[in-house]
Amino acid sequence: MIMIRINTFRLITLIACFSSTVAFGQGSLHHQFAKKIIPGADQTNLYLNYLKGKNIGMVVNQTSVIGDKLTPSVDSLLKLGINIKKIFGPEHGFRGNASNGATVNDSTDPKTGLPVISLYGKHYKPTPADLNGINLMIFDIQDVGARFYTYLSTLQYVMEACAENHIELLILDRPNPNGFYVDGPVLDTTYKSFIGMDAVPIVYGMTIAEYAQMINGEGWLKNHVQCKLKIIKVANYNHNSAYILPVNSSPNLNTAQSVLLYPSLCLFEGTTLSLGRGTYTPFEVVGHPLLKGKYAYNFTPVSIPGMSEDPPQKNQVCYGIDLKNYDTGIIRGSGKLNLTWLLELYNAFPDKTHFFNAYFVKLAGTDQLRKQIETGKTEREIRESWEPDLSRFKIMRRKYLLYN
């Protein structure tokens, strides 16, 4: 089974690295080697001189790396003589080893001696005191392209703080592994929260830099302030590019499979079911003890330090579905979230009054999806209700795209 998964990842990599063109007139097949995707951070020649002589703050985590050796960008830039004053860490912390939802406190980085200000502790937004002495901020975090992934909210609060304190924000852009499609209900801002701040669908098909341009362009910052942006684009990338993250984006997204399944499966966080937190395959399995007898596959969540300290259904045998070998090419081909699993498991669950929890509405971004499932709406009817908002978003999105 392990070999099958590795080969699947290799296939995705080959698709990302090669392009084929057919010369019909000559009846021959010509294979052309496509250029390697190069994240913004790796292109130091485009921004290093711009950093010199400035006091730098960096919004970074374990995904913020430079080069094939995956050297943390903070370490790389310090060695190159850049004057980094402070580090700002999002959810999971600067080193990415805090469990989901765990409060992260301010600290000092033992390796560099730099102060680390948590943006997932006492506050989400940098304060004027946090930014004192900083005249350029850098945002370099790998996103996965789902609205409820909190790095988007961190970006928005950082932009707002920079705008209010007249500090420029340099974004070192990175590919979006789920950037090839746009789907899901558009958030009703009545349900705005840290896992969804703007009127965008669950899957929005944009990189961090593109999204930042949209935040500015649509006036989503407090009092419609504008953040001065400088962007280092990803080289050799477009939204159809297949991209495997070189570093886990967070402790529970630890495989290429989980990253691609995440937009479809994270809605289960708003239910009583386990998503595999407390196993080494989170977001690849779904189950619950009450589904015994209806599904043969089973797993048992346990406490795993640094991943899930107290996972749902801890120490309980959960029965459900195994998606470790699911063909994620189906998602790429359809350009749609998979709602089948949510509808199927709701229908199979014996205690429907306790299937959902209050978190579901925040994840969905609307109170309609839960009501639709509970009243037996079909997937087609559910999808129809996402219009015309979804189509309007797709049109709006085009104004901010950097990659054709």
N, C-alpha and C positions, 0 to 999 in steps of 0.2 A: 504493500500500500504506500509506503514511503517513496518508493521509486516512481510510482505513478504521479504523486504530487510534485516531485522534483522535475519530472519530465514536462508536466504541465507548465511549470514556471519557466523552464527552458524554452518551451514553445512560445510563450508570451514574449520572452526576451528576444527570440529570433524574429518575431513579427516586428518588434520595436526597432531592431537593428538592420533589417533588410527590406528593400522595396523591389518589386518586380514590375517590369514593363514588357508588354508583348508587342513585338514588331510584326503586325499582321501582314503587311505587304511583303515582308521577307520570310514569313513563316518561321521566325526564330524567337526564342525566349531569352531576354537579356536581363540578368540579375545585376542590380546596382546596389552597392553598399551604401546605406544611408548614414548620414553623419550622426555621431554620438550626441545625445541630449546632454547639454551642459547647463546646470543650474546657475542662477545669477551669482551666487556666492563664489563659485569656482572661477569666475572671470575677474580675478583681482586686478588685472590690467585696466579694467574699465572704471574702477572706483577707488583704487588705493591712493592715488594722488589727491583725490577729493577728500579723503579722511585726514590727511596729514595736517597737523596744526590745529585740529579740532578736539574738543572734549566729547568723547563718544559714550552714549548709553546703548546697550544692546539688548533687544528682546529676543531671547534665544532659549533653546532647550537641547536635548540630546540629538535632535535631527539637524542641528545647525553645524554642518561639517563642510570642509573644503577639501577637494582633491580625492584621488583614488585611495589614499590612505585614510580617508574619513577623519581627518584631524578636526577637532572642534574649532569653529571659526574664531572664537574668543582667543584660544591658544595661538592660532595661526596669525591673527592680526597683531597680537601682542609681540610676537617674535619679529614681525615686520615693522615694529616701532610705532604702532598706532596707540594713541593715548585713550585707552578705554577706562572710564571712570566707574561705571556701574553696570551690573547685569540685572535684567528684569526677567523673572521666570513665570511662565503660565501654569495652568493646571498640570499636575504631575511633577512640577519643579524644574529647575534648571538642568539637572542631570537626568530627569525623566524617570525617577524611581519611586515616586509617590503613587499610592493607589488612587483609583478613580474617585473623585469627590473628596479626597482627603485634604484638609486644610494644610497649606504649606506656609511656613513661617519665614520671615526674613532671616538671612544668615550671612556667613562669610564663606566664599568658595575656598576650600583648603588648598587647592592647587595653585590658584592665582593670587589669593589674598584679597580679591575684589569683593565689595559688598554686593549681596544678591537680594534684590527687593522682590518680594512675592506679589504677584498679581492674581493670586488665588488664595489669599489669606484674609487679612484685615480689610483689604479693598481690591477691587478689580482694576481701578483706574489710577495711574500714577498721579501722585499729588505734586503741587508746586515744589514742596520740599524735596521730594524724590528726584525732581528734574533740575534742582538747583545746581548750577555749574555745567550743565549739559548744553551743548549747542548743536548737536546732531544726534538723532536717534536712528538706530538700525533695527529693522524687523526682518528676521530670518528664521522662519519656522515652517516646517513641512505640514501642509494641510492635507486632508483626505477627501474634501469636497462634499461634505454633508452638513446641512444647516445646524444640526445640534452638536457638532464638534466644536468645543469651546474656544479654539484658537481664533475663530472668526470674531467672537465677541471681544477677546483680548485685543485683536487688531483695532476694532472700532473704538474701544476705550483709550488705547494708546494714541490713535489719531486725534481723538477729541482733546486729550491732554496736551499733545504737541501743538495743536491749533491754538488752544487757549494760552499757551505759554510761548508762542512764536518760535517754535523749534521745528526744523525740517525733519521729515521722516524719509530715510532711505530704505526702500524695500528691495531685498535680494530675492527675486522671485524664484519659485520652484514649481515643477510640474504638478498638476492635479491628477492623481491616478484614476479618479472618477470624473474627469473633465470631459468625457466623451458623450455625456447625455445630460438632459435636464428633465426632471420629473418630480411629481408629488404635489400635495396640496400647498398652496402659497400661504404663508403664515398670516393669520389674523392678528394684528398688533395688540388686540385686546389681551392676547396670551403671550405678550412679549416677556422674555426672561433671558437669563444668561446662556441658555441653550437655544436661543432663537430671538434675535433682536429686530430683524428687518423683514419686510414683506417679500420673502423669497421662498421658492419651493424647497423641499427637502434636499434635492440634488440640483445644484445651480450651475454646474458646468463652467466654472471660472477659476483662475488661479488667484492667489492672495493679492497680487498687484492689480489684477483686473477688478477684483471685488473692492479693493481700496478706492479705485477710480470711481466705482459705482457709488460708494458711500459718499464721496465728495459730490459727485454729479447729481445725485438725487437729494442732497441736503439732509442726510440722515444723522449728522452730528448735532449735538445740543446747540440750540440757537442758530442752526444752519451755518456754523463756523466752517471754514475750509482749512484742511491740513495741506501744507506745502509738501508735495511728494516728489521724490526722485526715484526712478525705477531702473534696476538692472534686470533686463529681460532674460528669460531662459533661451539659450541658443538651440537651434535645430529642433524646435518643439512645435507641435500643433495639437489641437484638442482631440484628434484621433490617435495620437501617439500612445502606445502601450508603455507604461512606466512602472517599474517595480522599485519600491522605496529601498534605498541602501541601508537605512537605519529605521528600526521600529518607530512609528509615529507616537505611540504610547504603549504602556505595558500590556494592554489587552488587545492591541492590534499588532500581532507579532508574526503574521504571514501575509503574503500577497493575497491569498484566498480571503482572509478575514477583512482586509481593506476593501475588497470588491463586494463582499457580502454586507458590510457594515451599514450602508444606507438602507437596505431592505430589512435588516434584522434588528437594528437599534430600537425600533418601535416596541419590541418585546420588553425593553427596559421599563415600559409603562404597563407591564402585566406582572402576574405572579410567577411567570415561567422563568426558568434559568436560561441564560444565554451562554452558558459555559464559563462564566466567571468562576474562578476557583478550579479551573482545569487549565491545561496548557494549550487548549484549542478554543479559546473564547471567540465568540462570533462565528463559530463554525458548527455549533450544535445548539439545539433548543429542546428543552424538555421540562417535565414536572413529575413528581411522585404520583399524582392522581391520574396520569396517563398510562399507568401500568396496565397491561392487558390490551392496550390499543396500539402500542408501538413496542417492537422488540429491542430496538437500540436503547442503551442506557449509559449513563455516566453519573459520577458522584462529585459534586463540587466540594472542595475543602479550602481551608485558609492557605493562601500562598502569599507570603510577605513580598511586598513590592508590586504585586499584581492585584490581588483581591483578598483583603484581610477578613472580611465578613460577607462572603458572597450570598446571593439569594439561594435558598434551599440547601444551605450548608450542611454537609454530612448526610444528605438525603439522596437516595438513589432516584435519579430522574430518568423518565422514559420519553422518547421523542424522536426527532429527526437528526440525522447525521449528514452534514453538508460539506464535509472535508474534501470530498471528491466531486462536488457539484461543478458542472461545467459553467463557469462564470462567463464564458463566451456567449451564453444565451442572453445575459444582461446586456453585453456589448452589442449583440445583434439586434435586440428588441429596442434598446434605448429606454427601457422602463424598469422601475422598481418591481420587485417580485412581491405582490400582495397575497399570492396563493398560500404561502406558509402561515401568514397571520389569520386568514380566513379559515383555513383547514384546522389549525390548532384551536381556534376559538370554538368551532363546531364540535371538535372532539372532546373539549374540556367539560367535565361533568358538573363543575360548580361555576356556572357562568356569572353569577352575581359577584364573585370574587376574582374574576379573570383580570379585569383592568384595575389599575390604581390611578391616583390623582396625577401622577407624572405623565400619563399617556397624552393628555391634552397639550402639555407643553412640548412634548416631542413631536406630535402631529402638527402643532401650530394652529389647531382648530378644534372645536368641540364636535364637529360634524362627523369625523371619521369613526369615532367610537359609537355614536348613535347609528350610523349606517351599518356597522358590523352587527350591532345588537339587534337591529330590525331586519336583518337578513338581506340587505342590499347586495347585488352582484358586483363583481369587480368592474364590470362595464359601467354600471350605474355610478359606482364610486368615482371612477375615472372621469366620467362625464361631469360630475359636480366640481371637478377641479378647474373647469373652464367657466368663463373666459380668462380667469386670472393667470393661469399657467401660460397661455399663449401671449398675453400682454407682457408677462415677464420676459419671455423669450425675445420679444421684439425690443424691449428696453435693454436687455443684456447686450445686444449687438453693439450698442454705442461704446461699450467699454472694453471690448475684446482687443487683446494685443497680438493674438496668434490666430492666423487664418486656418 
